[in-house]
Amino acid sequence: MTQALQDSEVAANHRQRLLEGMAHAVASRGYADTTIADIVREAAVSRRTFYEHFNTKADCLLALYEAASRSALAVLRGAIDPARDWQEQVEKAMAAYFGCLEQSPMLVRTLFVEILGLGAEGLAVRRRANEDVVAFMLQMINGGHGMRGIHRRRTPLSREMAMAVVGGINELVLQAIEDERVDRLQELTAPAIALLRAVTRDAG
């Protein structure tokens, strides 16, 4: 192994530990009360190492949001089983998604609420994450990839309607946060499925 490759692996490991440190810190303290000292202590790295990867605490939160969004999308992709009917796949995917979120209530509050407090950068990273989910939906529903038994639409699902579904599900999560029901996000599975079914049903 070359020195450059070793250095790259060490850097990747440090970055991952910092993201995990950020996640642990905000899960126990909340974002506002989390300091860089808390993050590096949780990550077991130096403050210097933190600044080799991030300029500010907000930068670390943005990176954590992106990583968490990729993980959530991976959960959705992993729930697609070509051997199952469309309805079963949707139910499994939604239950897996909300189950994933339910495991870290404090982190959910941070990622869904406090990310918006980072201004334009927070909105941009949230928009990119939503766009990735929309692209996944359009690929699965319009392309029928792995969707056995899916009802064939007369017209393709539009990007706007797919975004409406993603936005609606996000609002369900935000409402659950406001109602202090973050530890019961699995309860959102049924309304989320109903919303998706309504939108993917042909109007004509």
C-alpha positions as CSV (number, residue, x, y, z in Angstrom):
1,M,0.0,0.0,0.0
2,T,1.4,3.4,-1.0
3,Q,1.8,6.2,1.5
4,A,-0.8,8.3,-0.4
5,L,-3.4,5.5,-0.1
6,Q,-2.7,5.1,3.6
7,D,-3.1,8.8,4.1
8,S,-6.3,8.8,2.2
9,E,-7.7,5.9,4.2
10,V,-6.7,7.6,7.5
11,A,-8.4,10.9,6.4
12,A,-11.6,9.0,5.4
13,N,-11.6,7.3,8.7
14,H,-11.2,10.5,10.6
15,R,-14.0,12.2,8.6
16,Q,-16.3,9.3,9.4
17,R,-15.5,9.4,13.0
18,L,-16.2,13.2,13.1
19,L,-19.6,12.6,11.5
20,E,-20.4,9.9,14.1
21,G,-19.0,12.2,16.8
22,M,-21.3,15.0,15.6
23,A,-24.3,12.6,15.5
24,H,-23.6,11.3,19.1
25,A,-23.1,14.9,20.4
26,V,-26.3,16.3,18.9
27,A,-28.2,13.2,20.0
28,S,-27.4,13.8,23.6
29,R,-27.1,17.7,23.7
30,G,-28.9,19.1,20.7
31,Y,-27.2,21.0,17.9
32,A,-27.3,24.4,19.7
33,D,-25.5,23.2,22.8
34,T,-23.0,21.0,20.9
35,T,-19.4,22.5,20.6
36,I,-16.5,21.5,18.5
37,A,-14.9,20.2,21.7
38,D,-17.9,17.9,22.2
39,I,-17.5,16.6,18.6
40,V,-13.8,15.9,18.7
41,R,-14.2,14.2,22.2
42,E,-16.9,11.9,20.8
43,A,-14.8,11.2,17.7
44,A,-11.6,10.7,19.7
45,V,-9.6,13.0,17.4
46,S,-7.9,16.3,17.8
47,R,-9.3,19.7,17.2
48,R,-6.7,20.1,14.5
49,T,-8.1,17.0,12.8
50,F,-11.6,18.6,12.9
51,Y,-10.3,21.7,11.1
52,E,-8.6,19.5,8.5
53,H,-12.1,18.4,7.4
54,F,-14.5,21.2,8.4
55,N,-14.3,25.0,8.8
56,T,-17.2,25.2,11.2
57,K,-19.6,23.2,13.3
58,A,-22.3,24.1,10.7
59,D,-20.1,22.5,7.9
60,C,-20.0,19.3,9.9
61,L,-23.8,19.4,10.4
62,L,-24.2,19.8,6.6
63,A,-22.0,16.9,5.9
64,L,-23.8,14.8,8.5
65,Y,-27.1,15.7,6.9
66,E,-25.8,14.6,3.5
67,A,-24.5,11.3,4.9
68,A,-27.8,10.6,6.8
69,S,-29.8,11.4,3.6
70,R,-27.7,8.9,1.6
71,S,-28.3,6.3,4.3
72,A,-32.0,6.9,4.2
73,L,-32.1,6.6,0.4
74,A,-30.1,3.4,0.7
75,V,-32.7,2.0,3.1
76,L,-35.4,2.8,0.5
77,R,-33.4,1.2,-2.3
78,G,-32.7,-1.9,-0.2
79,A,-36.4,-2.4,0.4
80,I,-37.2,-2.9,-3.3
81,D,-37.7,-6.6,-3.8
82,P,-38.6,-7.6,-7.3
83,A,-40.2,-10.8,-6.0
84,R,-42.9,-8.8,-4.2
85,D,-45.9,-6.9,-5.5
86,W,-45.9,-3.1,-5.7
87,Q,-48.1,-2.6,-2.7
88,E,-45.9,-4.9,-0.5
89,Q,-42.8,-3.1,-1.7
90,V,-44.2,0.3,-0.8
91,E,-45.3,-0.8,2.7
92,K,-41.9,-2.4,3.3
93,A,-40.0,0.6,2.1
94,M,-42.0,3.1,4.1
95,A,-41.8,1.0,7.3
96,A,-38.0,0.6,6.8
97,Y,-37.6,4.4,6.3
98,F,-39.6,5.5,9.3
99,G,-38.0,2.7,11.4
100,C,-34.6,4.0,10.4
101,L,-35.5,7.6,11.5
102,E,-37.2,6.3,14.7
103,Q,-33.9,4.9,16.0
104,S,-32.4,8.4,16.6
105,P,-35.1,10.8,17.8
106,M,-32.8,13.7,18.8
107,L,-30.9,13.4,15.5
108,V,-34.2,13.5,13.6
109,R,-35.0,16.8,15.3
110,T,-31.6,18.2,14.3
111,L,-31.7,17.0,10.7
112,F,-35.3,18.0,10.0
113,V,-35.5,21.3,12.0
114,E,-32.1,22.7,12.8
115,I,-30.8,22.2,9.3
116,L,-33.2,24.9,8.2
117,G,-31.5,27.3,10.7
118,L,-28.3,27.2,8.6
119,G,-29.8,29.5,6.0
120,A,-29.2,29.1,2.3
121,E,-26.7,26.3,2.7
122,G,-29.1,24.3,4.8
123,L,-31.9,24.8,2.3
124,A,-29.6,23.8,-0.5
125,V,-28.5,20.5,1.1
126,R,-32.1,19.7,2.0
127,R,-33.2,20.4,-1.6
128,R,-30.5,18.1,-3.0
129,A,-31.5,15.3,-0.7
130,N,-35.2,15.7,-1.7
131,E,-34.2,15.7,-5.4
132,D,-32.3,12.4,-4.9
133,V,-35.5,10.8,-3.5
134,V,-37.6,12.3,-6.3
135,A,-35.2,10.8,-8.9
136,F,-35.5,7.4,-7.1
137,M,-39.3,7.6,-7.1
138,L,-39.5,8.6,-10.8
139,Q,-37.1,5.8,-11.8
140,M,-39.1,3.2,-9.8
141,I,-42.6,4.3,-10.7
142,N,-42.2,5.5,-14.3
143,G,-39.6,2.9,-15.2
144,G,-41.3,0.1,-13.3
145,H,-37.8,-1.1,-12.2
146,G,-38.3,-4.0,-9.8
147,M,-42.0,-3.1,-9.4
148,R,-43.9,-6.3,-10.0
149,G,-47.7,-5.8,-10.1
150,I,-47.4,-2.0,-10.3
151,H,-50.5,-0.3,-11.9
152,R,-49.4,1.1,-15.3
153,R,-50.1,4.8,-15.5
154,R,-51.6,6.4,-18.6
155,T,-49.2,9.3,-18.1
156,P,-45.8,9.3,-16.3
157,L,-45.6,10.6,-12.7
158,S,-44.4,14.2,-12.9
159,R,-41.4,15.5,-11.1
160,E,-43.7,18.1,-9.4
161,M,-46.0,15.4,-8.0
162,A,-43.1,13.3,-6.9
163,M,-41.7,16.3,-5.0
164,A,-45.2,16.9,-3.5
165,V,-45.0,13.3,-2.1
166,V,-41.6,13.9,-0.6
167,G,-42.6,17.2,0.8
168,G,-45.8,15.7,2.3
169,I,-43.8,13.0,4.0
170,N,-41.3,15.5,5.4
171,E,-44.3,17.5,6.8
172,L,-45.6,14.4,8.5
173,V,-42.2,14.0,10.2
174,L,-42.1,17.7,11.2
175,Q,-45.6,17.4,12.7
176,A,-44.6,14.3,14.6
177,I,-41.6,16.3,15.9
178,E,-43.8,19.2,17.1
179,D,-46.2,16.7,18.7
180,E,-43.3,14.9,20.5
181,R,-44.0,11.7,18.7
182,V,-40.5,11.2,17.2
183,D,-40.2,7.8,19.0
184,R,-43.3,6.6,17.2
185,L,-42.5,7.5,13.6
186,Q,-43.6,4.1,12.4
187,E,-47.1,5.4,12.9
188,L,-46.6,7.6,9.8
189,T,-46.2,4.5,7.5
190,A,-50.0,4.2,6.8
191,P,-50.6,7.9,5.9
192,A,-47.4,8.0,3.8
193,I,-48.5,4.9,1.9
194,A,-52.0,6.4,1.4
195,L,-50.4,9.6,0.0
196,L,-48.2,7.7,-2.4
197,R,-51.0,5.5,-3.6
198,A,-53.2,8.6,-4.2
199,V,-50.6,10.4,-6.2
200,T,-49.6,7.3,-8.3
201,R,-53.2,6.5,-9.2
202,D,-54.3,7.5,-12.7
203,A,-56.7,10.4,-12.7
204,G,-58.1,9.5,-16.1
